[in-house]
Amino acid sequence: MLHGQNGKKCIQMIAVLTLLGLVFFHARSAQQMQKQVLGYMQSGISQETVTVDNPRVNYVENPVGTDTDKLFFSWEPQGKQTAYAVRVTQDEKLIWDSGVVRSRDTIRVAYQGPELEAETKYEYRIFVFDDENKIHCSELSYFETACKKGEV
C-alpha cells in the first residue's frame, strides 16, 4: 500500500483528474471511472495500481538543468493504455494539467502549460487510464529547469 502523503496526494489527483476528464469519455465509461475512483478513495491505492514505470522528462529521470523550450514527458505503462493525463506542480500548486487525453502516446508528450520559471524545481505525476477504465499513476517525480538563456 502507498502510505502517508504520497498515497493521499495520488488519491486526490486521481479524483480531480476524473472529475475534469469525465467529459472526454462516454457517459457509461465516465460512470464506471467515477465508481472506480470512489473505490480507490475509500480503500486506498495498493502498490499494484501504481503501474506507470519510468516517468521521464526529455528521456531523463528527475533531470536538473532542463531546457524548457523543448520539454516533453515519457513513461512506460504496464498494460494497455487508452488515455493519459500529466500534472505538473510546484510547491503543491498546480502549474499545468493536460486533462485526460485519449491517446496511447507514451513518448515525447509535449508540455503545453505556461512558461516555466528558470532554475526552479517542479514535480509531476503521470496518470494512465487502461482499457478497463482503471486509473494508474506514477510515483511523484521532478525536474529542475535550467538557467535563463544568456545567464551562466
Secondary structure as GFF3:
##gff-version 3
##sequence-region A 1 152
A	DSSP	alpha_helix	4	21	.	.	.	ID=ss1
A	DSSP	three_ten_helix	22	24	.	.	.	ID=ss2
A	DSSP	alpha_helix	27	43	.	.	.	ID=ss3
A	DSSP	three_ten_helix	47	49	.	.	.	ID=ss4
A	DSSP	beta_strand	52	57	.	.	.	ID=ss5
A	DSSP	beta_strand	64	66	.	.	.	ID=ss6
A	DSSP	three_ten_helix	68	70	.	.	.	ID=ss7
A	DSSP	beta_strand	72	77	.	.	.	ID=ss8
A	DSSP	beta_strand	81	90	.	.	.	ID=ss9
A	DSSP	beta_strand	93	97	.	.	.	ID=ss10
A	DSSP	beta_strand	109	110	.	.	.	ID=ss11
A	DSSP	beta_strand	121	130	.	.	.	ID=ss12
A	DSSP	beta_strand	135	137	.	.	.	ID=ss13
A	DSSP	beta_strand	141	145	.	.	.	ID=ss14
###
